[in-house]
Amino acid sequence: MNSSRRVFVIRSVATVATGAAIAGSSLVFAQAKPAMVDEKDATAASLGYVADTTKADQKKYPKHDKAQNCGNCAIFQGKAADAAGGCPLFAGKQVASKGWCSAYAKKAA
């Protein structure tokens, strides 16, 4: 009876350790940074997204101001100082903080 208990305890510990290792590796993958939006992506192209606000099409978007960028947009999900951050318009992808698109909305002061 005593050795059966030891086997049970050893298997239980091994099972818990394996589960913890799998859960830990899942967290590492979950924390990986999302891919950057490609300017040629269909949604990005339809919104005129560019990774550098100075390269926005001034003829197509005459009201674009070079001071406008994703970093100071109301819907940007990163900090202004971040190089990139999330944007709900491009689910699961990041936009450049210095980028711009036609959905730009100035962040409230």
C-alpha distances in whole Angstrom, upper triangle without the diagonal:
4,6,5,6,9,10,11,13,14,16,17,19,20,21,23,24,26,27,29,30,32,33,35,36,38,39,41,42,43,45,47,51,53,55,59,61,64,67,68,65,66,66,67,70,71,71,72,69,70,68,71,73,76,76,76,79,82,84,81,80,83,82,79,79,78,76,74,71,67,66,68,68,66,64,62,59,59,61,64,63,61,62,60,59,58,60,59,62,60,57,54,57,58,62,64,65,68,68,70,71,73,70,71,71,72,69,70,71
4,5,5,6,9,10,11,12,14,15,17,19,20,21,23,24,26,27,29,30,32,33,35,36,38,39,41,42,44,46,50,51,54,58,60,62,66,67,64,66,65,66,69,70,70,71,68,69,67,70,72,75,75,75,78,81,83,80,79,82,80,78,78,76,75,72,69,66,64,67,66,65,63,61,57,57,59,63,62,59,60,59,57,56,59,59,61,59,56,53,55,57,61,62,63,67,67,69,69,72,69,70,70,71,68,69,70
4,5,5,6,9,10,10,12,14,15,16,18,20,21,22,24,26,27,28,30,31,33,35,36,37,39,40,42,44,48,49,52,56,58,60,64,64,62,64,63,64,67,68,68,70,67,67,65,68,70,73,73,73,76,79,81,78,77,80,79,76,76,75,73,71,68,64,63,66,65,64,62,60,56,56,58,61,60,58,58,57,56,55,58,57,60,58,54,51,54,55,59,61,62,65,65,67,68,70,68,68,69,70,67,68,69
4,5,5,6,9,10,11,12,14,15,16,18,20,21,22,24,26,27,28,30,32,33,35,36,38,39,41,43,46,48,50,54,56,59,62,63,60,62,61,62,65,66,66,68,65,65,63,66,69,72,71,71,74,77,79,76,75,79,77,74,75,73,72,70,66,63,62,64,64,62,60,58,55,55,57,60,59,56,57,56,54,53,56,55,58,56,52,49,52,54,57,59,60,64,64,66,66,68,66,67,67,68,65,67,68
4,5,5,6,9,10,10,12,14,15,16,18,20,21,22,24,26,27,28,30,31,33,35,36,37,39,41,45,46,49,53,55,58,61,62,59,61,60,61,64,65,65,66,63,64,62,65,67,70,70,70,73,76,78,75,74,77,75,73,73,71,70,68,64,61,60,62,62,60,58,56,53,53,54,58,57,54,56,54,52,51,54,53,56,54,51,48,50,52,56,58,59,62,62,64,64,67,64,65,65,66,63,64,65
4,5,5,6,8,10,11,12,14,15,16,18,20,21,22,24,26,27,28,30,32,33,35,36,38,39,43,45,48,51,54,56,60,60,58,60,59,60,63,64,64,65,62,63,60,63,65,69,68,69,72,74,77,74,73,76,74,72,72,70,69,66,63,59,58,61,61,59,57,55,52,51,53,57,55,53,54,52,51,50,53,53,56,53,50,47,49,51,54,56,57,60,61,63,63,66,64,64,64,65,62,63,64
4,6,5,6,8,10,10,12,14,15,16,18,20,21,22,24,25,27,28,30,32,33,34,36,38,42,43,46,50,52,54,58,58,56,58,57,58,61,62,62,64,61,61,59,62,64,67,67,67,70,73,75,72,71,74,73,70,70,69,68,65,62,58,57,60,60,59,56,54,51,50,52,56,55,52,53,51,50,49,52,51,54,52,48,45,48,49,53,55,56,59,59,61,62,64,62,63,63,64,61,63,64
4,6,5,6,9,10,10,12,14,15,16,18,20,21,22,24,26,27,29,30,32,33,35,37,40,42,45,48,51,53,57,57,54,56,55,56,59,60,60,62,59,60,57,60,63,66,65,65,68,71,73,70,69,73,71,68,69,67,66,63,60,56,56,58,57,56,54,52,49,49,51,54,53,50,51,50,48,47,50,49,52,50,46,43,46,48,51,53,54,58,58,60,60,62,60,60,61,62,59,61,62
4,5,5,6,9,10,11,12,14,15,16,18,20,21,22,24,26,27,29,30,31,33,35,39,41,43,47,49,52,56,56,54,55,55,55,59,60,59,61,58,58,56,59,61,64,64,64,67,70,72,69,68,71,70,67,67,65,64,62,58,55,54,56,56,55,52,50,47,47,48,52,51,48,49,48,46,45,48,48,51,49,45,42,45,46,50,52,53,56,56,58,59,61,59,59,59,60,57,59,59
4,5,5,6,9,10,11,12,14,15,16,18,20,21,23,24,26,27,29,30,32,34,37,39,42,45,48,50,54,55,52,54,53,54,57,59,58,60,56,57,54,57,60,63,62,63,66,68,71,68,67,70,69,66,66,64,63,61,57,54,53,55,55,54,51,50,46,46,48,51,50,47,48,47,45,45,47,47,50,48,44,41,44,45,49,50,51,55,55,57,58,60,58,58,59,59,57,58,59
4,5,5,6,9,10,10,12,14,15,16,18,20,21,22,24,26,27,28,30,32,36,37,40,44,46,48,52,52,50,52,51,52,55,56,56,58,54,55,53,56,58,61,61,61,64,67,69,66,65,68,67,64,64,63,62,59,56,52,52,54,54,53,50,48,45,45,47,50,49,46,47,45,44,43,46,45,48,46,42,39,42,43,47,49,50,53,53,55,56,58,56,57,57,58,56,57,58
4,5,5,6,9,10,11,12,14,15,16,18,20,21,23,24,26,27,29,31,35,36,39,42,45,47,51,51,49,51,50,51,54,55,54,56,53,54,52,55,57,60,60,60,62,65,67,65,63,67,65,62,63,61,60,57,54,50,50,52,52,50,48,46,43,43,45,48,47,44,45,44,42,41,44,43,46,44,40,38,40,42,45,47,48,52,52,54,54,57,54,55,55,56,53,55,56
4,5,5,6,9,10,10,12,14,15,16,18,20,21,23,24,26,27,29,33,35,38,41,44,46,50,50,48,50,49,50,53,54,54,55,52,52,50,53,55,58,58,58,61,64,66,64,62,65,64,61,61,59,58,56,52,49,48,50,50,49,46,45,41,41,43,46,45,42,43,42,40,40,43,42,45,43,40,37,39,40,44,46,47,50,50,52,53,56,53,53,54,54,52,53,54
4,6,5,6,9,10,10,12,14,15,16,18,20,21,23,24,26,28,31,33,36,39,42,44,48,48,46,48,47,48,51,53,52,54,50,51,48,51,54,57,56,57,60,62,65,62,61,64,63,60,60,58,57,55,51,48,47,50,50,49,46,44,41,40,42,46,45,42,42,41,39,39,42,42,44,42,39,35,37,39,43,44,46,49,49,51,52,54,52,53,53,54,52,53,54
4,5,5,6,9,10,11,12,14,15,17,18,20,21,22,25,26,30,32,34,38,40,42,46,47,44,46,45,46,49,50,50,52,49,49,47,50,52,55,55,55,58,61,63,60,59,62,61,58,59,57,56,53,50,46,46,48,48,47,44,42,39,39,41,44,44,41,41,40,38,37,40,39,42,39,36,33,36,37,41,43,44,48,48,49,50,52,50,51,51,52,50,51,53
4,5,5,6,9,10,10,12,14,15,16,18,20,21,23,25,28,30,33,37,39,42,45,46,43,45,44,45,48,49,49,50,47,48,45,49,51,54,54,54,57,59,61,59,58,61,59,56,57,55,54,51,48,44,44,46,45,44,42,40,37,36,38,42,41,38,39,38,36,35,38,37,40,38,35,32,34,36,39,41,42,46,46,48,48,51,48,49,49,50,47,49,50
4,5,5,6,9,10,10,12,14,15,17,19,20,21,23,27,29,32,35,38,40,44,45,42,44,44,44,47,49,48,49,46,46,44,47,49,52,52,52,55,58,60,58,57,60,58,55,55,54,52,50,47,43,42,45,45,44,41,39,36,35,37,41,40,37,38,36,35,34,37,37,40,38,34,31,33,35,38,40,41,44,44,47,47,50,48,48,48,49,47,48,49
4,5,5,6,9,10,11,12,14,16,17,18,20,22,26,27,30,33,36,38,42,42,40,42,41,42,45,47,46,48,44,45,42,46,48,51,50,51,54,57,59,56,55,58,57,54,54,53,52,49,46,42,42,44,44,43,40,39,35,35,37,40,39,36,37,35,34,33,36,36,38,36,33,29,31,33,37,38,40,43,43,45,46,48,46,47,48,48,46,48,49
4,5,5,6,8,10,11,12,14,16,16,19,21,24,26,28,32,34,37,40,41,38,40,39,40,43,44,44,46,43,43,41,44,46,49,49,49,52,55,57,54,53,56,55,52,52,51,50,47,44,40,40,42,42,41,38,36,33,33,35,38,38,35,35,34,32,31,34,33,36,33,30,27,30,31,35,37,38,42,41,43,44,46,44,44,45,46,44,45,47
4,5,5,6,9,10,11,12,14,15,17,19,23,24,27,31,33,36,40,41,38,40,39,39,43,44,43,45,41,42,40,43,45,48,48,48,51,53,56,53,52,55,54,51,51,49,48,45,42,39,38,40,40,39,36,34,31,31,33,36,35,32,33,32,30,29,32,32,35,33,30,26,29,30,34,35,36,40,40,42,42,45,43,43,43,44,42,43,44
4,5,5,6,9,10,11,13,14,16,17,21,23,26,29,32,34,38,39,36,39,38,38,41,43,42,44,40,40,38,41,43,46,46,46,49,52,55,52,51,54,53,50,50,48,47,45,41,38,37,40,39,39,36,34,31,30,32,35,34,31,32,30,29,29,32,32,35,32,29,26,27,29,32,34,35,38,39,41,42,44,42,43,43,44,42,44,45
4,5,5,6,9,10,11,12,14,16,20,21,24,27,30,32,36,36,34,36,35,36,39,40,40,41,38,39,36,40,42,45,44,45,47,50,52,50,49,52,51,48,48,47,46,43,40,36,36,39,38,37,35,33,29,29,32,35,34,31,31,29,28,27,30,30,32,30,26,23,25,27,31,32,34,37,37,39,40,42,40,41,42,43,41,43,44
4,5,5,6,9,10,10,13,15,18,20,23,26,29,31,35,36,33,35,34,34,38,39,38,40,37,37,35,38,40,44,43,43,46,49,51,49,47,50,49,46,46,45,44,41,38,34,34,36,36,35,32,30,27,27,29,32,32,29,30,28,26,25,28,27,30,28,25,22,24,25,29,31,32,36,35,37,38,40,38,38,39,40,38,40,41
4,5,5,6,9,10,11,13,17,19,22,25,28,31,34,35,33,35,34,34,38,39,38,39,36,36,34,37,39,42,42,42,45,48,50,48,47,50,48,45,45,43,42,40,36,33,32,35,35,34,31,29,26,25,27,31,30,27,27,26,24,24,27,27,30,28,25,22,23,24,28,29,30,34,34,36,37,40,38,38,38,39,37,39,40
4,5,5,6,9,10,11,15,17,19,23,26,28,32,33,30,33,32,32,35,37,36,37,34,34,32,35,37,40,40,40,43,46,48,46,45,48,47,44,44,42,41,39,35,32,31,34,34,34,31,29,26,25,27,30,29,26,26,25,23,23,26,27,29,26,24,20,22,23,26,28,29,33,33,35,36,39,37,37,38,39,37,39,40
4,5,5,6,9,10,14,15,18,21,24,26,30,31,28,30,29,30,33,34,34,35,32,33,30,34,36,39,38,39,41,44,46,44,43,46,45,42,42,41,40,37,34,30,30,33,32,31,28,27,23,23,26,29,29,25,25,23,22,21,24,24,26,24,20,17,19,21,25,26,28,31,31,33,33,36,34,35,35,37,35,37,38
4,5,5,6,9,12,14,17,21,23,26,29,31,28,31,29,29,33,34,33,34,31,31,29,32,34,37,37,37,40,43,45,43,41,44,43,40,40,39,37,35,32,28,27,30,30,29,26,24,21,21,23,26,26,22,23,21,20,19,22,22,25,23,20,17,18,19,23,25,26,29,29,31,32,35,33,33,33,34,32,34,35
4,5,5,7,10,13,16,19,22,24,28,29,27,30,29,28,32,34,33,34,30,30,27,30,33,36,35,36,39,42,44,42,41,44,42,39,39,37,36,34,31,27,27,30,29,29,27,24,21,20,22,25,24,21,21,20,19,19,22,23,25,23,20,17,18,18,22,23,24,28,28,30,31,34,33,32,33,34,32,34,35
4,5,5,9,10,13,17,19,22,25,26,24,27,26,26,29,31,30,31,28,28,26,29,31,34,34,34,37,40,42,40,39,42,41,38,38,36,35,33,29,26,26,29,28,28,25,23,20,20,22,25,25,21,21,19,18,17,20,21,23,20,18,14,15,16,20,22,24,27,26,29,29,32,31,31,32,33,31,34,35
4,6,8,9,13,16,18,21,25,26,23,26,24,24,28,29,28,30,26,27,25,28,30,33,33,33,36,38,41,38,37,40,39,36,36,35,34,31,28,24,24,27,26,26,23,20,17,17,20,23,23,20,20,18,16,15,18,18,20,18,15,12,14,15,19,21,22,25,25,27,27,30,28,28,29,31,29,31,33
4,6,9,12,15,18,21,24,26,24,26,25,24,28,29,28,29,25,26,23,26,28,31,31,31,34,37,40,37,36,39,37,34,34,32,31,29,26,22,21,24,24,24,21,19,16,15,17,20,20,16,17,15,14,13,17,18,20,18,16,12,13,14,17,19,20,23,23,25,26,29,27,27,28,29,27,29,30
4,6,9,12,15,18,21,23,21,24,23,22,26,27,26,27,23,23,21,24,26,29,29,29,32,35,38,35,34,37,36,33,33,31,30,28,24,21,21,24,24,24,22,19,16,15,18,20,20,16,16,14,13,13,16,18,20,17,15,11,12,12,15,17,18,21,21,24,25,28,27,27,28,29,27,30,31
4,7,9,12,15,18,20,18,21,20,19,22,24,23,24,20,20,17,20,22,25,25,26,29,31,34,32,31,33,32,29,29,27,27,24,21,18,17,21,20,21,19,16,13,12,15,17,17,13,12,10,9,10,13,15,17,14,13,9,9,8,12,13,15,18,18,20,21,25,23,23,25,25,24,27,28
4,7,9,12,15,17,15,18,17,16,19,21,20,21,17,18,16,19,21,24,24,24,26,29,32,29,28,31,30,27,28,26,26,23,20,16,17,20,19,20,17,14,13,13,16,18,18,14,13,10,9,8,11,13,14,11,10,6,5,6,10,12,14,17,16,18,19,22,21,21,23,24,23,26,28
4,7,9,12,14,12,15,15,14,17,19,18,19,15,15,13,17,19,22,21,21,24,27,29,27,26,30,29,26,27,25,25,23,19,16,17,21,20,21,18,15,15,14,17,19,19,15,13,10,10,10,12,14,14,10,10,8,5,6,9,11,14,16,15,17,18,21,20,21,23,25,24,28,29
4,6,9,12,11,14,13,11,14,17,16,15,12,12,9,13,16,18,17,18,20,23,26,24,23,26,26,22,23,21,22,19,16,13,15,18,17,19,16,14,14,13,16,17,17,13,11,8,9,9,10,13,13,9,11,9,5,5,6,8,11,13,11,13,14,18,18,18,20,22,22,25,27
4,6,8,7,10,9,7,10,13,12,12,9,9,9,12,14,17,16,15,18,21,23,21,20,23,23,20,21,20,21,18,15,12,15,18,16,18,15,13,14,15,17,18,19,15,13,10,10,10,10,12,10,7,10,9,6,6,6,8,12,13,10,12,12,15,15,16,19,21,21,25,27
4,5,5,9,9,7,9,12,12,11,9,9,9,12,14,17,15,15,16,20,22,19,20,23,23,20,22,20,22,19,16,15,17,20,19,21,18,17,18,18,21,21,21,18,15,13,14,13,13,15,13,10,13,12,9,9,9,10,14,14,11,13,12,16,16,17,21,23,24,28,30
4,6,8,9,6,6,10,10,8,6,6,7,10,12,14,11,11,13,16,18,16,16,19,20,17,19,18,20,17,15,14,17,19,18,20,18,17,19,19,21,21,22,19,16,14,15,15,14,16,13,11,14,15,12,12,10,11,14,13,10,11,10,13,15,16,19,21,23,27,29
4,6,8,7,6,9,11,10,9,9,11,14,16,17,14,14,14,18,19,17,18,21,22,20,22,21,23,21,18,17,21,23,21,23,21,20,22,22,25,24,25,23,20,18,18,18,17,18,15,13,16,16,14,14,13,14,18,17,14,14,13,15,17,18,22,24,26,30,32
4,6,5,6,9,10,10,9,11,12,16,17,19,17,16,16,20,21,18,19,22,23,21,23,22,24,21,19,17,20,22,20,22,19,18,20,21,24,24,25,22,20,17,17,16,14,15,12,10,12,13,11,13,12,14,18,18,14,14,13,15,16,18,21,24,25,29,31
4,5,5,6,9,10,10,13,15,18,19,21,18,16,17,20,20,17,18,22,22,21,23,23,25,22,20,18,22,24,21,22,19,19,21,23,26,26,27,25,23,20,19,17,15,15,12,10,13,15,13,15,14,17,20,20,16,15,13,14,15,17,21,24,25,29,32
4,5,5,6,9,8,12,14,17,17,20,18,15,16,19,20,16,16,20,20,19,21,21,23,19,17,16,19,20,18,19,16,16,18,20,23,23,25,23,21,18,17,15,12,12,8,7,10,13,12,13,12,15,18,18,15,13,10,11,11,14,17,21,22,25,28
4,6,5,6,5,8,10,13,13,16,14,12,13,16,17,15,14,18,18,16,19,18,20,17,15,13,17,18,16,18,15,15,17,18,21,21,22,20,18,15,15,14,11,12,9,8,11,13,11,11,10,12,15,15,11,10,8,10,10,13,16,19,20,24,27
4,5,5,6,8,12,14,14,16,13,11,11,15,15,12,13,17,18,16,19,19,21,18,16,16,19,21,18,20,18,18,20,22,24,23,25,23,21,18,19,17,15,16,12,11,15,17,15,15,13,15,17,17,13,11,9,10,12,14,18,21,23,26,29
4,6,8,11,14,16,16,18,15,13,12,15,15,12,12,16,17,16,19,19,21,18,17,16,20,21,18,20,17,18,21,23,25,24,27,25,23,20,20,18,15,15,11,12,15,18,16,17,15,17,19,19,15,12,9,9,10,13,17,20,22,25,28
4,5,9,12,14,13,15,14,11,11,13,14,11,10,14,14,13,16,16,18,15,14,13,17,17,14,16,14,15,18,20,22,21,23,22,20,18,17,16,13,13,9,11,14,17,15,15,13,14,16,16,12,9,6,5,7,10,13,16,18,22,25
4,6,10,11,10,12,10,7,8,11,12,9,9,12,13,11,14,14,16,13,13,13,16,17,15,17,16,16,19,20,22,21,23,22,20,18,18,17,15,16,12,13,17,19,16,15,13,14,15,14,10,8,5,6,9,11,14,17,19,23,25
4,7,9,9,11,10,8,10,12,14,12,11,15,15,12,14,13,15,12,10,10,13,15,13,16,14,13,16,17,19,18,20,18,16,14,14,14,12,14,11,10,14,16,13,12,9,10,12,11,7,6,4,7,9,10,14,16,18,21,24
4,5,6,9,7,6,9,12,14,13,12,15,15,12,13,12,14,12,10,10,13,15,14,17,16,14,17,17,19,17,18,17,14,13,14,15,14,16,14,13,17,17,14,12,9,8,11,9,5,6,7,10,12,12,15,17,19,23,24
4,6,9,8,9,12,15,18,17,15,18,18,14,15,12,14,12,9,9,11,14,14,17,16,13,16,15,16,15,15,14,11,10,12,13,13,16,15,13,16,17,13,10,7,5,8,6,4,7,9,13,14,13,16,17,19,22,24
4,5,6,7,11,13,16,16,14,16,16,13,12,9,11,10,8,10,11,13,14,18,17,15,18,17,17,15,15,14,12,12,14,16,16,19,17,17,20,20,16,14,10,8,9,5,5,7,10,13,15,13,17,17,18,22,23
4,5,6,9,10,14,14,12,13,13,9,9,6,8,7,6,8,11,12,12,16,16,14,17,17,17,14,16,15,13,13,15,17,16,19,17,17,20,21,18,15,12,9,9,6,5,5,8,11,13,11,14,14,16,20,21
4,6,9,9,13,14,12,13,13,10,9,6,9,9,9,12,14,15,15,19,20,18,21,20,20,17,18,18,16,16,19,20,19,22,21,21,24,25,21,19,15,13,12,9,8,9,11,13,16,14,17,17,19,22,23
4,6,8,11,12,11,13,14,11,11,9,12,12,11,13,16,17,17,21,21,19,22,22,22,19,20,20,17,17,19,21,19,22,20,19,23,24,20,18,15,13,14,10,9,9,11,13,16,15,18,19,21,25,26
4,6,9,9,8,10,11,8,9,8,12,10,10,12,15,16,15,19,19,18,21,21,22,19,21,20,18,18,19,20,18,20,18,18,22,23,20,18,14,13,14,11,9,7,8,9,13,12,15,17,19,23,24
4,6,5,6,8,10,8,11,11,14,13,14,16,19,19,18,21,21,21,24,25,26,23,25,24,22,21,22,23,21,22,19,20,24,25,22,21,18,17,18,15,12,10,10,10,14,14,17,19,22,25,27
4,6,5,5,8,7,9,10,13,13,14,17,20,19,19,22,22,22,26,26,27,24,26,26,24,23,24,25,23,24,22,23,26,28,25,24,20,19,19,16,14,12,12,11,15,14,17,18,22,24,26
4,6,6,9,9,12,14,17,16,18,20,23,23,21,24,24,25,28,29,30,27,29,29,27,26,27,27,25,26,23,24,28,30,27,26,23,22,23,20,17,15,14,13,16,17,19,21,24,27,29
4,6,9,9,13,14,17,16,17,18,22,21,20,22,22,23,26,27,28,26,28,28,26,25,25,25,22,23,20,21,25,27,25,24,21,21,21,19,16,13,12,10,13,14,17,19,23,26,28
4,6,6,9,11,14,12,14,16,19,18,16,19,19,20,24,25,25,23,26,25,24,23,23,23,20,21,18,20,24,26,24,22,19,19,19,17,14,11,9,7,11,11,14,16,19,22,24
4,5,8,11,14,13,15,18,20,19,18,20,21,22,26,27,27,24,27,27,26,25,26,26,23,24,22,23,27,29,27,25,22,21,21,18,17,13,13,11,14,13,15,16,20,22,24
4,6,10,11,10,13,16,18,16,15,17,19,20,24,24,25,22,25,25,25,24,24,24,22,23,20,23,26,28,26,24,21,20,20,17,16,12,12,10,12,11,12,13,17,19,21
4,7,9,7,10,13,15,14,13,16,17,17,21,22,22,19,21,22,21,20,21,21,19,21,19,20,24,26,23,21,18,17,16,14,12,9,9,8,11,9,11,12,15,18,20
4,5,6,9,12,14,12,12,16,17,17,21,21,20,17,19,21,20,20,21,22,20,22,20,22,25,27,24,22,18,17,15,13,12,10,11,11,13,10,12,11,14,17,18
4,5,7,11,12,12,13,16,18,17,20,20,19,16,17,18,17,18,19,21,19,22,21,22,25,26,23,20,17,14,13,10,10,9,11,12,14,12,13,13,15,18,19
4,6,10,10,9,11,14,16,15,18,18,16,13,15,16,16,17,18,20,19,21,21,22,25,26,23,20,16,14,12,10,11,10,13,14,15,11,12,10,12,15,15
4,7,8,7,7,11,13,12,16,15,15,12,14,15,15,15,16,17,15,18,17,18,21,23,20,17,14,12,10,9,9,7,9,10,11,7,9,8,10,13,14
4,5,6,6,10,11,9,13,12,12,10,12,12,12,11,12,13,12,15,15,15,18,19,17,14,10,9,7,5,5,5,8,10,11,8,9,9,10,14,15
4,5,5,8,8,6,9,9,10,8,11,10,10,9,9,10,9,12,12,12,15,16,13,10,7,7,5,6,5,5,8,11,10,7,9,9,10,14,15
4,6,9,9,6,9,7,7,4,7,8,8,8,8,10,10,14,14,15,17,17,15,12,9,8,4,6,8,9,12,14,13,10,11,10,9,13,13
4,7,9,7,10,10,9,6,10,11,12,12,11,13,12,15,15,17,19,20,18,15,12,11,8,9,10,10,12,14,12,9,8,6,6,9,10
4,6,5,9,10,10,9,12,13,14,12,11,11,10,12,12,14,16,18,16,14,11,12,9,10,10,9,10,11,9,6,5,5,5,9,11
4,6,8,10,11,11,14,15,16,14,12,12,10,11,12,15,16,18,17,15,13,14,12,14,13,12,12,13,10,8,5,6,4,7,10
4,6,9,11,12,15,14,15,13,10,9,6,7,9,11,12,14,14,12,11,13,12,14,13,12,11,12,9,8,7,9,8,11,14
4,6,8,9,12,10,12,9,7,6,5,8,9,11,12,13,12,9,8,10,8,11,11,10,11,13,11,9,9,10,9,12,14
4,7,9,12,10,12,9,6,5,6,8,11,11,11,12,11,9,10,11,10,13,13,14,15,17,14,13,13,13,11,14,16
4,6,8,6,9,7,4,6,8,11,14,13,14,13,12,9,9,10,8,12,13,14,16,18,16,15,15,14,12,15,16
4,5,5,9,8,7,10,12,15,17,17,17,17,16,12,12,11,9,12,14,15,18,20,18,16,15,14,12,14,14
4,6,8,9,9,12,13,16,18,18,19,19,17,13,12,10,7,9,12,13,16,19,17,14,14,12,10,13,13
4,7,9,10,13,15,19,20,20,21,20,18,14,13,11,8,10,13,15,18,21,20,17,18,16,14,17,16
4,5,7,10,13,17,18,17,18,17,15,11,10,9,7,9,12,15,18,21,20,17,18,17,15,18,18
4,7,11,13,17,18,16,18,16,13,10,9,6,5,7,10,13,16,20,19,17,19,18,17,20,21
4,7,10,13,14,13,14,13,10,6,5,4,5,8,9,12,14,18,17,15,17,17,16,20,21
4,7,10,12,11,11,10,8,5,6,7,7,10,10,12,14,17,16,14,16,16,15,18,19
4,7,9,8,8,7,6,4,6,9,9,13,12,13,14,16,14,14,15,16,15,18,20
4,5,6,7,8,7,6,7,10,10,13,11,11,11,13,11,11,12,14,14,17,19
4,5,5,8,9,9,10,13,14,17,15,14,13,14,11,12,13,15,15,18,21
4,6,9,9,10,10,13,14,16,13,12,10,11,9,11,12,15,16,19,22
4,6,6,7,8,12,14,16,13,13,11,13,12,13,15,18,18,22,24
4,6,8,10,14,16,18,16,16,15,17,15,16,18,20,20,23,26
4,7,10,14,16,19,17,18,17,19,17,19,20,22,22,25,27
4,7,10,13,15,13,15,14,17,16,17,19,21,20,24,26
4,7,9,12,10,12,13,16,15,15,17,19,18,21,23
4,6,8,7,9,10,13,13,12,15,16,16,20,22
4,5,5,8,11,14,14,13,16,16,16,20,21
4,5,8,11,15,14,12,14,14,13,17,18
4,7,11,14,14,12,14,14,15,18,19
4,7,11,12,10,13,14,15,19,20
4,7,8,7,10,11,13,17,19
4,5,6,10,12,14,18,20
4,5,9,12,15,18,20
4,6,10,12,15,18
4,7,9,12,15
4,6,9,12
4,6,9
4,6
4
